[in-house]
Amino acid sequence: MHKFRAHSIGVLMTEPKLKSEVLSVGAKTFVETMAKQFVYGYDESISSKYLEKGIAVEDDSIALYNEVFFTNHRKNMERRSNEWVQGEADIVAADRIIDTKSSWSLSTFPATSEAATDKGYEWQVRTYMMLWDKPFAEVAHCLVNTPDHLIGYENPDLHYVDHINPALRVTRVLYERDATLEERIKEKVGHARSYFDLMVKKIADQHGA
């Protein structure tokens, strides 16, 4: 039985325009792609300069967080799963999950928690709270230097940021665990699984496989 990854839960949770539907058009498209990948046995890796920076500077962002908030967190290496979802949180603290997001540049860095609020990120950390049984979670947007080879022709002043006060380079959005919302996640995963099975069967039937 398929277990959906934490970073994809936000796609499933988007509400359909029609009340008669249980999955949105975007959620259906996502599940259809998953079904195709399953039948044909491939996994498409999405790459971009934004994702590349996020991977490259993950430790730098955690170090910045530790500097600003006087903590000693380390990158979590454990992947967890339950009956519905799976995921690997960035940081697992005593009472919370912390998910770091490394901003691409000074121009894309959210300077306030209101600007940093994102439903997709919220559903992601709510999934982590469920998996690690934590009462709180936060999404921490961190601004650190961009690796030279990724900057390209952009203004380097937007990417070299170490001279800026560290406290100004971390913006947090805090969340409290909500059992009702977790039930909604389980419900949506159930619908997505049914649609996944339907699409796998449709592909097989239409090709006589």
Backbone as ProteinMPNN parsed JSONL, in Angstrom:
{"seq_chain_A": "MHKFRAHSIGVLMTEPKLKSEVLSVGAKTFVETMAKQFVYGYDESISSKYLEKGIAVEDDSIALYNEVFFTNHRKNMERRSNEWVQGEADIVAADRIIDTKSSWSLSTFPATSEAATDKGYEWQVRTYMMLWDKPFAEVAHCLVNTPDHLIGYENPDLHYVDHINPALRVTRVLYERDATLEERIKEKVGHARSYFDLMVKKIADQHGA", "coords_chain_A": {"N_chain_A": [[0.847, -1.193, 0.0], [0.617, 2.154, -0.923], [2.614, 4.705, 0.512], [2.51, 8.052, 1.07], [4.843, 10.698, 0.496], [6.055, 13.171, 2.771], [6.576, 15.742, 1.711], [4.881, 15.864, -0.423], [2.316, 15.973, 0.459], [0.978, 18.403, 0.644], [0.119, 18.871, -1.971], [-1.85, 16.943, -2.299], [-3.696, 17.876, -0.459], [-4.949, 20.128, -1.437], [-8.029, 21.694, -2.102], [-10.756, 20.49, -4.068], [-12.519, 22.133, -6.795], [-15.137, 21.478, -7.269], [-17.738, 20.352, -5.177], [-18.542, 17.784, -5.342], [-16.347, 16.308, -5.923], [-13.454, 14.559, -4.641], [-10.753, 14.816, -4.825], [-8.526, 17.35, -5.924], [-7.886, 18.846, -9.191], [-5.153, 19.239, -9.517], [-4.144, 17.449, -7.6], [-5.038, 15.022, -8.652], [-3.606, 14.964, -11.068], [-1.018, 14.769, -10.062], [-1.125, 12.224, -8.791], [-1.692, 10.639, -11.002], [0.704, 10.85, -12.409], [2.366, 9.54, -10.605], [1.273, 6.966, -10.775], [1.872, 6.28, -13.418], [4.686, 6.274, -13.297], [5.014, 4.137, -11.568], [3.943, 1.935, -13.019], [5.618, 1.881, -15.286], [8.081, 1.757, -14.169], [9.987, 3.813, -13.412], [11.668, 6.715, -12.056], [11.324, 10.031, -11.889], [13.574, 12.54, -11.465], [13.452, 15.748, -10.235], [15.137, 18.704, -10.962], [16.668, 21.789, -10.125], [18.137, 25.068, -9.917], [17.402, 26.136, -7.515], [16.696, 23.947, -5.916], [19.151, 22.669, -5.952], [20.76, 24.484, -4.539], [19.486, 24.339, -2.055], [20.103, 21.737, -1.218], [22.891, 21.849, -1.203], [23.556, 23.763, 0.74], [22.438, 22.984, 3.116], [23.56, 22.21, 5.623], [24.77, 24.627, 6.283], [22.567, 26.274, 6.678], [21.376, 25.081, 8.904], [23.42, 25.541, 10.724], [23.339, 28.338, 10.83], [20.802, 28.717, 11.972], [21.285, 27.546, 14.481], [23.17, 29.348, 15.457], [21.7, 31.715, 15.692], [19.636, 31.076, 17.483], [20.847, 29.934, 19.624], [21.188, 27.131, 19.826], [21.906, 23.607, 19.402], [21.42, 21.949, 17.213], [21.345, 19.123, 15.002], [21.438, 17.675, 11.705], [18.774, 15.541, 11.049], [18.82, 12.076, 10.386], [17.068, 10.044, 10.178], [14.469, 8.235, 8.635], [10.986, 8.061, 8.778], [7.866, 6.234, 8.886], [4.321, 5.691, 8.701], [1.065, 4.227, 8.637], [0.05, 5.743, 6.566], [1.768, 7.806, 5.6], [5.156, 8.959, 4.848], [8.459, 10.148, 5.686], [11.325, 12.361, 6.084], [12.36, 14.322, 8.455], [14.014, 17.519, 8.835], [15.183, 18.525, 11.264], [14.913, 17.147, 14.451], [13.743, 18.053, 17.39], [13.429, 18.363, 21.015], [10.728, 19.036, 21.654], [9.637, 19.596, 19.219], [9.4, 19.676, 15.601], [11.681, 20.859, 13.222], [11.871, 22.386, 10.186], [14.046, 23.295, 7.741], [14.292, 25.808, 5.271], [16.118, 26.836, 2.633], [16.601, 29.912, 1.354], [16.696, 31.135, -2.01], [17.854, 33.631, -2.73], [18.581, 37.002, -1.575], [16.472, 38.512, -2.521], [14.369, 36.694, -2.7], [13.998, 35.843, -0.149], [11.821, 35.509, 2.6], [10.889, 38.118, 4.65], [9.193, 38.372, 6.786], [7.019, 36.492, 8.989], [4.483, 36.295, 7.959], [4.895, 36.615, 5.21], [6.296, 34.329, 4.798], [4.575, 32.251, 5.153], [3.198, 29.255, 3.99], [1.07, 26.969, 2.506], [1.726, 24.447, 1.533], [4.185, 23.872, 2.787], [3.264, 23.923, 5.39], [1.556, 21.644, 5.535], [3.471, 19.726, 5.108], [5.128, 19.839, 7.453], [3.201, 19.255, 9.319], [2.745, 16.634, 8.74], [5.208, 15.59, 9.525], [5.041, 16.106, 12.295], [3.089, 14.274, 12.971], [4.414, 11.879, 12.375], [6.618, 11.876, 14.128], [5.462, 12.335, 16.534], [5.232, 14.898, 17.828], [4.464, 17.954, 19.561], [4.732, 20.479, 18.431], [5.782, 22.384, 15.535], [8.038, 23.974, 13.258], [8.686, 26.025, 10.454], [11.626, 27.077, 9.154], [12.934, 29.639, 7.465], [15.91, 30.205, 5.943], [18.659, 32.339, 5.213], [21.51, 32.083, 3.499], [24.858, 32.172, 2.092], [25.009, 31.72, -1.451], [26.322, 29.03, -3.338], [29.112, 29.622, -5.468], [29.056, 28.57, -8.129], [26.413, 28.383, -8.766], [25.288, 30.875, -8.966], [25.535, 32.213, -11.415], [24.626, 34.606, -13.832], [23.387, 36.361, -12.192], [22.924, 39.14, -9.905], [25.542, 39.308, -7.719], [25.425, 40.507, -5.218], [23.007, 39.835, -4.15], [23.328, 37.337, -3.297], [25.574, 36.899, -1.698], [25.624, 37.003, 1.574], [26.598, 37.049, 4.13], [27.391, 39.285, 5.545], [25.17, 40.415, 6.62], [23.208, 40.878, 9.524], [22.907, 37.963, 11.427], [20.505, 37.368, 12.812], [18.59, 38.599, 11.261], [18.371, 36.931, 9.186], [16.915, 34.638, 9.469], [13.715, 33.471, 9.292], [10.864, 32.471, 10.936], [8.026, 30.236, 10.922], [5.514, 29.162, 12.961], [3.832, 26.205, 14.119], [1.133, 24.416, 15.648], [0.312, 21.167, 16.756], [-2.489, 19.435, 15.36], [-5.099, 17.381, 15.732], [-7.418, 17.084, 14.226], [-6.741, 18.044, 11.686], [-4.857, 16.17, 11.016], [-6.447, 13.938, 10.69], [-7.723, 14.68, 8.389], [-5.581, 14.528, 6.611], [-5.159, 11.754, 6.574], [-7.567, 10.965, 5.433], [-7.461, 12.156, 2.86], [-5.213, 10.852, 1.829], [-6.242, 8.291, 1.689], [-8.193, 8.608, -0.352], [-6.459, 9.315, -2.429], [-4.953, 6.999, -2.713], [-6.898, 5.206, -3.644], [-7.464, 6.375, -6.104], [-4.979, 6.152, -7.29], [-4.727, 3.333, -7.533], [-6.823, 2.929, -9.314], [-5.868, 4.283, -11.6], [-3.523, 2.858, -12.197], [-4.64, 0.401, -12.901], [-6.163, 1.227, -15.113], [-4.174, 2.008, -16.962], [-2.905, -0.45, -17.338], [-5.047, -2.024, -18.349], [-5.715, -0.673, -20.727], [-3.539, -1.2, -22.256], [-3.489, -3.859, -22.461], [-2.074, -5.276, -20.578]], "CA_chain_A": [[0.0, 0.0, 0.0], [1.506, 3.3, -1.105], [2.73, 5.705, 1.566], [2.876, 9.308, 0.417], [5.932, 11.435, 1.126], [5.603, 14.371, 3.483], [6.638, 16.953, 0.888], [3.831, 15.835, -1.442], [0.996, 16.015, 1.088], [0.346, 19.671, 0.309], [-0.55, 18.736, -3.277], [-3.069, 16.157, -2.078], [-4.621, 18.572, 0.419], [-5.658, 21.205, -2.125], [-9.446, 21.366, -2.196], [-11.314, 20.526, -5.427], [-13.467, 23.218, -7.03], [-16.483, 20.916, -7.183], [-17.979, 19.656, -3.917], [-18.76, 16.371, -5.642], [-15.035, 15.688, -6.103], [-12.691, 14.376, -3.403], [-9.38, 15.24, -5.113], [-8.435, 18.467, -6.864], [-7.271, 18.537, -10.482], [-3.712, 19.13, -9.288], [-3.878, 16.208, -6.872], [-5.228, 13.92, -9.598], [-2.467, 14.969, -11.985], [0.122, 14.249, -9.302], [-1.301, 10.785, -8.602], [-1.577, 10.021, -12.329], [2.139, 10.754, -12.688], [2.878, 8.472, -9.75], [0.815, 5.691, -11.319], [2.667, 6.029, -14.626], [6.03, 5.905, -12.864], [4.925, 2.796, -10.971], [3.734, 0.927, -14.072], [6.751, 1.82, -16.204], [9.291, 1.497, -13.41], [10.996, 4.87, -13.447], [11.505, 7.771, -11.063], [11.808, 11.268, -12.492], [14.171, 13.458, -10.498], [13.315, 17.147, -10.615], [16.326, 19.454, -10.557], [16.69, 23.217, -10.431], [19.175, 25.755, -9.146], [16.867, 26.357, -6.178], [16.849, 22.687, -5.189], [20.588, 22.42, -5.806], [21.259, 25.292, -3.433], [18.933, 23.801, -0.821], [20.877, 20.551, -0.829], [24.29, 22.209, -0.984], [23.777, 24.621, 1.911], [21.598, 22.528, 4.225], [24.317, 22.302, 6.875], [24.976, 26.049, 6.568], [21.308, 26.812, 7.209], [21.227, 24.574, 10.27], [24.407, 26.257, 11.536], [22.807, 29.69, 11.027], [19.72, 28.585, 12.95], [21.9, 27.317, 15.79], [23.819, 30.587, 15.887], [20.698, 32.726, 16.041], [18.772, 30.674, 18.596], [21.7, 29.341, 20.665], [20.873, 25.704, 19.901], [22.962, 22.727, 18.905], [20.718, 20.943, 16.42], [22.031, 18.458, 13.899], [20.568, 17.128, 10.683], [18.202, 14.231, 11.326], [19.083, 11.112, 9.316], [16.095, 8.955, 10.278], [13.209, 8.31, 7.877], [9.913, 7.352, 9.46], [6.627, 6.031, 8.145], [3.212, 5.041, 9.392], [0.158, 3.566, 7.7], [-0.373, 6.641, 5.506], [2.775, 8.737, 5.077], [6.555, 8.728, 5.182], [9.232, 11.366, 5.522], [12.577, 12.555, 6.825], [12.394, 15.7, 8.939], [15.361, 18.1, 8.887], [15.653, 18.566, 12.651], [13.964, 16.629, 15.444], [14.105, 18.594, 18.708], [12.726, 17.735, 22.133], [9.278, 19.231, 21.612], [9.188, 20.087, 17.92], [10.076, 19.424, 14.326], [12.128, 22.085, 12.56], [12.167, 22.145, 8.775], [14.752, 24.457, 7.204], [14.146, 26.134, 3.859], [17.197, 27.764, 2.275], [16.137, 30.824, 0.311], [17.579, 31.244, -3.162], [18.603, 34.893, -2.704], [18.029, 38.043, -0.716], [15.196, 38.98, -3.069], [13.314, 35.695, -2.479], [13.913, 35.549, 1.282], [10.673, 36.147, 3.248], [11.372, 38.878, 5.805], [8.217, 38.27, 7.875], [6.359, 35.192, 9.054], [3.33, 36.329, 7.051], [5.398, 36.375, 3.857], [6.864, 32.978, 4.749], [3.528, 31.244, 5.314], [2.972, 28.482, 2.773], [0.238, 25.819, 2.875], [2.446, 23.218, 1.24], [5.145, 23.66, 3.876], [2.507, 23.612, 6.605], [1.14, 20.235, 5.493], [4.682, 18.921, 5.23], [5.549, 19.718, 8.854], [2.144, 18.564, 10.059], [3.028, 15.21, 8.524], [6.338, 15.252, 10.41], [4.549, 16.063, 13.677], [2.395, 13.009, 13.102], [5.376, 10.774, 12.335], [7.502, 11.905, 15.31], [4.644, 12.548, 17.726], [5.686, 16.141, 18.451], [3.362, 18.906, 19.688], [4.964, 21.711, 17.673], [6.681, 22.348, 14.373], [8.308, 25.283, 12.675], [9.4, 26.124, 9.185], [12.624, 28.129, 9.32], [13.52, 30.1, 6.209], [17.265, 30.659, 6.245], [19.357, 33.012, 4.124], [22.958, 31.887, 3.565], [25.518, 32.394, 0.808], [24.79, 30.779, -2.549], [27.573, 28.557, -3.943], [29.492, 30.439, -6.623], [28.721, 27.993, -9.436], [24.978, 28.46, -9.003], [24.843, 32.267, -9.1], [25.426, 32.546, -12.837], [24.712, 36.022, -14.199], [22.613, 37.185, -11.272], [23.655, 40.102, -9.082], [26.122, 38.595, -6.571], [25.059, 41.151, -3.958], [21.801, 39.184, -3.653], [23.675, 35.961, -2.919], [26.59, 36.904, -0.637], [24.805, 37.643, 2.612], [27.182, 36.845, 5.459], [27.577, 40.558, 6.229], [23.891, 40.802, 7.218], [22.973, 40.368, 10.872], [22.313, 36.619, 11.368], [19.12, 37.372, 13.302], [17.73, 39.054, 10.181], [18.432, 35.952, 8.09], [16.081, 33.465, 9.771], [12.305, 33.799, 9.51], [10.188, 31.237, 11.35], [6.574, 30.113, 10.995], [5.274, 28.149, 13.988], [2.574, 25.47, 14.032], [0.793, 23.525, 16.749], [-0.288, 19.938, 16.262], [-3.946, 19.479, 15.3], [-5.564, 16.027, 15.41], [-8.437, 17.168, 13.176], [-6.05, 18.18, 10.41], [-4.213, 14.884, 10.734], [-7.488, 13.057, 10.158], [-7.924, 15.093, 6.991], [-4.469, 13.962, 5.847], [-5.438, 10.326, 6.394], [-8.697, 10.849, 4.508], [-6.987, 12.477, 1.513], [-4.336, 9.77, 1.407], [-7.124, 7.195, 1.31], [-8.738, 8.908, -1.676], [-5.356, 9.285, -3.395], [-4.623, 5.589, -2.936], [-7.943, 4.624, -4.492], [-7.278, 6.911, -7.452], [-3.73, 5.542, -7.767], [-5.053, 1.967, -7.958], [-7.662, 3.058, -10.503], [-5.045, 4.681, -12.74], [-2.646, 1.73, -12.532], [-5.483, -0.572, -13.608], [-6.531, 1.784, -16.399], [-3.016, 1.908, -17.855], [-2.725, -1.868, -17.67], [-6.158, -2.486, -19.179], [-5.685, -0.045, -22.058], [-2.413, -1.762, -22.992], [-3.605, -5.303, -22.455], [-0.983, -5.82, -19.766]], "C_chain_A": [[0.882, 1.242, 0.0], [1.432, 4.264, 0.076], [3.258, 6.996, 0.945], [3.938, 10.056, 1.215], [5.436, 12.759, 1.687], [5.581, 15.605, 2.582], [5.568, 16.992, -0.197], [2.427, 15.981, -0.854], [0.254, 17.312, 0.757], [-0.397, 19.629, -1.011], [-1.87, 17.998, -3.097], [-4.131, 16.955, -1.332], [-5.337, 19.747, -0.243], [-7.104, 20.787, -2.355], [-9.944, 21.45, -3.645], [-12.329, 21.657, -5.57], [-14.912, 22.74, -6.899], [-16.648, 20.123, -5.888], [-18.183, 18.157, -4.126], [-17.457, 15.592, -5.804], [-14.333, 15.54, -4.756], [-11.229, 14.77, -3.571], [-9.411, 16.383, -6.115], [-7.804, 18.012, -8.175], [-5.764, 18.356, -10.307], [-3.329, 17.85, -8.58], [-4.013, 15.006, -7.8], [-4.056, 13.829, -10.573], [-1.23, 14.397, -11.318], [0.034, 12.737, -9.154], [-1.196, 10.048, -9.929], [-0.108, 9.85, -12.725], [2.776, 9.64, -11.866], [2.503, 7.096, -10.307], [1.614, 5.315, -12.562], [4.078, 5.581, -14.258], [6.051, 4.491, -12.284], [4.818, 1.719, -12.056], [4.974, 0.759, -14.938], [8.099, 1.693, -15.498], [10.374, 2.543, -13.523], [10.679, 5.915, -12.378], [12.134, 9.035, -11.623], [12.308, 12.223, -11.417], [14.061, 14.886, -11.022], [14.509, 17.924, -10.082], [16.181, 20.918, -10.958], [17.777, 23.85, -9.582], [18.717, 25.984, -7.708], [17.018, 25.098, -5.318], [18.32, 22.375, -4.948], [21.161, 23.222, -4.652], [20.766, 24.714, -2.108], [19.712, 22.607, -0.298], [22.292, 20.943, -0.418], [24.52, 22.951, 0.334], [22.961, 24.193, 3.135], [22.312, 22.649, 5.569], [24.558, 23.757, 7.268], [23.725, 26.666, 7.189], [21.067, 26.341, 8.639], [22.198, 25.301, 11.21], [23.94, 27.684, 11.819], [21.697, 29.673, 12.066], [20.299, 28.424, 14.354], [22.542, 28.589, 16.339], [22.802, 31.602, 16.398], [19.939, 32.356, 17.317], [19.518, 29.909, 19.696], [21.33, 27.868, 20.914], [22.038, 24.895, 19.349], [22.344, 21.585, 18.077], [21.618, 20.359, 15.332], [21.004, 17.906, 12.929], [20.089, 15.729, 11.08], [18.422, 13.305, 10.134], [18.067, 9.969, 9.296], [14.879, 9.234, 9.404], [12.17, 7.485, 8.61], [8.696, 7.201, 8.55], [5.568, 5.472, 9.068], [2.296, 4.442, 8.328], [-0.134, 4.41, 6.467], [0.77, 7.389, 4.83], [4.185, 8.313, 5.478], [7.318, 10.039, 5.016], [10.472, 11.392, 6.386], [12.675, 14.023, 7.215], [13.837, 16.208, 8.979], [15.949, 18.022, 10.288], [14.544, 18.05, 13.565], [14.451, 17.096, 16.812], [13.223, 17.955, 19.777], [11.216, 17.846, 22.012], [8.766, 19.636, 20.236], [9.996, 19.533, 16.756], [10.473, 20.777, 13.749], [12.507, 21.73, 11.128], [12.81, 23.405, 8.202], [14.512, 24.587, 5.709], [15.202, 27.181, 3.516], [16.759, 28.631, 1.101], [17.17, 30.951, -0.798], [18.437, 32.499, -3.088], [17.936, 35.864, -1.743], [16.661, 38.488, -1.213], [14.068, 37.986, -2.837], [13.134, 35.352, -1.006], [12.714, 36.251, 1.908], [11.102, 36.822, 4.556], [10.422, 38.826, 6.994], [7.591, 36.88, 7.855], [5.146, 35.142, 8.137], [3.768, 36.037, 5.611], [5.897, 34.946, 3.694], [5.809, 31.876, 4.82], [3.201, 30.583, 3.985], [2.208, 27.215, 3.145], [0.949, 24.499, 2.611], [3.441, 22.869, 2.331], [4.424, 23.296, 5.173], [2.097, 22.143, 6.64], [2.338, 19.309, 5.629], [5.069, 18.743, 6.695], [4.454, 19.112, 9.724], [2.294, 17.053, 9.899], [4.177, 14.759, 9.415], [5.901, 15.185, 11.873], [3.835, 14.744, 13.947], [3.393, 11.858, 13.217], [6.248, 10.718, 13.587], [6.763, 12.184, 16.613], [5.13, 13.766, 18.515], [4.548, 17.16, 18.49], [3.515, 20.183, 18.861], [5.861, 21.45, 16.462], [6.93, 23.778, 13.923], [9.01, 25.117, 11.338], [10.332, 27.319, 9.311], [13.249, 28.462, 7.97], [14.863, 30.755, 6.523], [17.923, 31.262, 5.005], [20.861, 32.884, 4.339], [23.543, 32.082, 2.171], [25.178, 31.306, -0.205], [26.141, 30.313, -3.081], [27.854, 29.293, -5.258], [28.986, 29.888, -7.952], [27.23, 28.055, -9.75], [24.489, 29.877, -9.3], [24.656, 32.673, -10.553], [25.586, 34.034, -13.088], [23.897, 36.919, -13.275], [23.526, 38.1, -10.455], [24.217, 39.387, -7.852], [25.77, 39.211, -5.225], [23.803, 40.532, -3.341], [22.092, 37.797, -3.096], [24.76, 35.858, -1.847], [26.019, 37.706, 0.528], [25.391, 37.547, 4.015], [27.347, 38.146, 6.243], [26.306, 41.038, 6.926], [23.739, 40.15, 8.589], [22.3, 38.989, 10.8], [20.854, 36.572, 11.815], [18.124, 37.804, 12.231], [17.626, 38.03, 9.05], [17.725, 34.634, 8.406], [14.67, 33.947, 10.066], [11.556, 32.51, 9.791], [8.672, 31.365, 11.275], [6.289, 28.924, 11.906], [3.901, 27.502, 13.825], [2.395, 24.595, 15.261], [0.054, 22.319, 16.193], [-1.822, 20.001, 16.369], [-4.454, 18.114, 14.838], [-6.6, 16.029, 14.29], [-7.798, 17.252, 11.798], [-5.334, 16.885, 10.034], [-5.226, 13.868, 10.206], [-7.794, 13.399, 8.712], [-6.818, 14.55, 6.105], [-4.746, 12.488, 5.554], [-6.547, 10.115, 5.365], [-8.249, 11.103, 3.067], [-6.066, 11.394, 0.973], [-5.167, 8.567, 0.972], [-7.717, 7.396, -0.072], [-7.65, 8.816, -2.755], [-4.943, 7.851, -3.704], [-5.637, 4.931, -3.87], [-7.773, 5.087, -5.928], [-6.01, 6.338, -8.091], [-4.014, 4.133, -8.302], [-5.885, 1.983, -9.241], [-6.825, 3.366, -11.741], [-4.088, 3.577, -13.152], [-3.423, 0.692, -13.333], [-5.851, -0.074, -14.996], [-5.384, 1.688, -17.401], [-2.804, 0.455, -18.292], [-3.799, -2.362, -18.612], [-6.072, -1.944, -20.598], [-4.527, -0.588, -22.911], [-2.423, -3.284, -22.981], [-2.532, -5.984, -21.613], [-1.535, -6.444, -18.494]], "O_chain_A": [[1.787, 1.368, 0.825], [0.354, 4.595, 0.57], [4.341, 7.01, 0.36], [3.932, 10.047, 2.446], [4.52, 13.381, 1.148], [4.668, 16.425, 2.679], [5.363, 18.03, -0.826], [1.455, 16.099, -1.6], [-0.968, 17.308, 0.609], [-1.432, 20.278, -1.162], [-2.887, 18.382, -3.674], [-5.327, 16.746, -1.538], [-6.256, 20.309, 0.352], [-7.371, 19.654, -2.756], [-9.59, 22.383, -4.367], [-12.927, 22.088, -4.584], [-15.793, 23.489, -6.477], [-15.789, 19.312, -5.543], [-18.016, 17.363, -3.2], [-17.462, 14.361, -5.821], [-14.591, 16.312, -3.832], [-10.538, 15.03, -2.586], [-10.222, 16.386, -7.041], [-7.251, 16.915, -8.255], [-5.171, 17.438, -10.874], [-2.317, 17.23, -8.906], [-3.204, 14.08, -7.746], [-3.572, 12.735, -10.866], [-0.482, 13.633, -11.927], [1.025, 12.04, -9.372], [-0.663, 8.94, -9.976], [0.273, 8.832, -13.303], [3.617, 8.891, -12.363], [3.321, 6.176, -10.308], [1.988, 4.155, -12.734], [4.604, 4.628, -14.834], [7.006, 3.743, -12.494], [5.525, 0.712, -12.009], [5.346, -0.361, -15.287], [9.135, 1.541, -16.146], [11.546, 2.215, -13.71], [9.561, 5.982, -11.868], [13.349, 9.097, -11.809], [11.54, 12.659, -10.559], [14.523, 15.191, -12.122], [14.855, 17.822, -8.905], [15.63, 21.231, -12.014], [18.277, 23.237, -8.64], [19.536, 26.024, -6.79], [17.412, 25.169, -4.154], [18.695, 21.88, -3.885], [21.959, 22.704, -3.871], [21.532, 24.609, -1.15], [19.951, 22.479, 0.903], [22.827, 20.446, 0.573], [25.562, 22.784, 0.968], [22.815, 24.964, 4.083], [21.734, 23.134, 6.541], [24.552, 24.087, 8.454], [23.813, 27.477, 8.11], [20.61, 27.111, 9.484], [21.847, 25.633, 12.343], [24.125, 28.186, 12.928], [21.662, 30.53, 12.949], [19.859, 29.083, 15.297], [22.466, 28.869, 17.535], [23.024, 32.264, 17.412], [19.635, 33.223, 18.136], [18.902, 29.316, 20.581], [21.182, 27.431, 22.055], [23.033, 25.453, 18.887], [22.707, 20.419, 18.23], [22.523, 21.019, 14.822], [19.845, 17.694, 13.286], [20.89, 14.851, 11.403], [18.227, 13.715, 8.99], [18.186, 9.04, 8.497], [14.325, 10.334, 9.428], [12.432, 6.353, 9.016], [8.524, 7.94, 7.581], [5.876, 4.856, 10.089], [2.746, 4.181, 7.213], [-0.523, 3.872, 5.43], [0.745, 7.586, 3.615], [4.379, 7.438, 6.321], [6.878, 10.933, 4.293], [10.652, 10.572, 7.286], [13.034, 14.867, 6.393], [14.771, 15.422, 9.138], [17.058, 17.524, 10.485], [13.389, 18.465, 13.461], [15.45, 16.595, 17.329], [12.377, 17.113, 19.478], [10.498, 16.872, 22.239], [7.594, 19.982, 20.09], [11.098, 19.007, 16.912], [9.691, 21.727, 13.784], [13.361, 20.875, 10.894], [12.185, 24.466, 8.18], [14.526, 23.598, 4.976], [15.178, 28.289, 4.053], [16.57, 28.137, -0.011], [18.374, 30.882, -0.55], [19.636, 32.436, -3.358], [16.878, 35.586, -1.179], [15.784, 38.806, -0.41], [12.907, 38.391, -2.781], [12.197, 34.634, -0.655], [12.585, 37.468, 1.772], [11.617, 36.162, 5.459], [10.807, 39.199, 8.102], [7.626, 36.181, 6.842], [4.811, 34.088, 7.598], [3.096, 35.303, 4.886], [5.919, 34.414, 2.584], [6.108, 30.706, 4.578], [2.959, 31.257, 2.983], [2.651, 26.463, 4.013], [0.796, 23.543, 3.372], [3.535, 21.716, 2.752], [4.903, 22.473, 5.954], [2.27, 21.472, 7.658], [2.227, 18.226, 6.204], [5.314, 17.62, 7.137], [4.749, 18.517, 10.76], [2.001, 16.291, 10.821], [4.13, 13.674, 9.994], [6.344, 14.305, 12.611], [3.966, 14.169, 15.028], [3.234, 10.971, 14.056], [6.583, 9.631, 14.059], [7.379, 12.26, 17.676], [5.402, 13.676, 19.712], [3.75, 17.228, 17.556], [2.535, 20.888, 18.62], [6.58, 20.454, 16.385], [6.126, 24.675, 14.181], [9.807, 24.203, 11.13], [9.885, 28.441, 9.546], [13.998, 27.665, 7.406], [14.936, 31.73, 7.271], [17.762, 30.757, 3.894], [21.421, 33.5, 5.246], [22.807, 32.15, 1.187], [25.072, 30.129, 0.138], [27.034, 31.141, -3.26], [26.947, 29.548, -6.05], [28.537, 30.65, -8.808], [26.829, 27.803, -10.886], [23.392, 30.055, -9.829], [23.717, 33.398, -10.882], [26.544, 34.655, -12.627], [23.737, 38.109, -13.547], [24.728, 37.864, -10.334], [23.446, 38.906, -7.022], [25.808, 38.528, -4.201], [23.56, 40.685, -2.144], [21.224, 37.159, -2.501], [24.855, 34.84, -1.161], [25.942, 38.934, 0.472], [24.737, 37.928, 4.986], [27.434, 38.12, 7.47], [26.356, 41.964, 7.735], [24.11, 38.991, 8.774], [21.242, 38.852, 10.185], [20.057, 35.818, 11.256], [16.953, 37.426, 12.279], [16.893, 38.231, 8.082], [17.907, 33.639, 7.705], [14.456, 34.739, 10.984], [11.597, 31.57, 8.997], [8.104, 32.429, 11.521], [6.761, 27.815, 11.658], [2.932, 28.16, 13.444], [3.361, 24.099, 15.84], [-0.74, 22.445, 15.261], [-2.372, 20.541, 17.329], [-4.26, 17.737, 13.683], [-6.66, 15.091, 13.496], [-8.257, 16.61, 10.853], [-5.224, 16.553, 8.853], [-4.89, 13.034, 9.366], [-8.09, 12.517, 7.905], [-7.075, 14.152, 4.969], [-4.585, 12.033, 4.422], [-6.477, 9.209, 4.535], [-8.613, 10.355, 2.159], [-6.129, 11.055, -0.209], [-4.831, 7.9, -0.006], [-7.744, 6.467, -0.879], [-7.889, 8.306, -3.85], [-4.617, 7.533, -4.848], [-5.264, 4.188, -4.777], [-7.918, 4.299, -6.862], [-5.978, 6.074, -9.292], [-3.584, 3.788, -9.403], [-5.682, 1.163, -10.136], [-7.042, 2.784, -12.804], [-3.861, 3.377, -14.345], [-2.922, 0.166, -14.327], [-5.855, -0.847, -15.954], [-5.598, 1.326, -18.558], [-2.558, 0.176, -19.466], [-3.495, -3.053, -19.583], [-6.326, -2.668, -21.561], [-4.533, -0.451, -24.135], [-1.474, -3.922, -23.437], [-2.131, -7.115, -21.889], [-0.772, -6.958, -17.676]]}, "name": "protein", "num_of_chains": 1, "seq": "MHKFRAHSIGVLMTEPKLKSEVLSVGAKTFVETMAKQFVYGYDESISSKYLEKGIAVEDDSIALYNEVFFTNHRKNMERRSNEWVQGEADIVAADRIIDTKSSWSLSTFPATSEAATDKGYEWQVRTYMMLWDKPFAEVAHCLVNTPDHLIGYENPDLHYVDHINPALRVTRVLYERDATLEERIKEKVGHARSYFDLMVKKIADQHGA"}
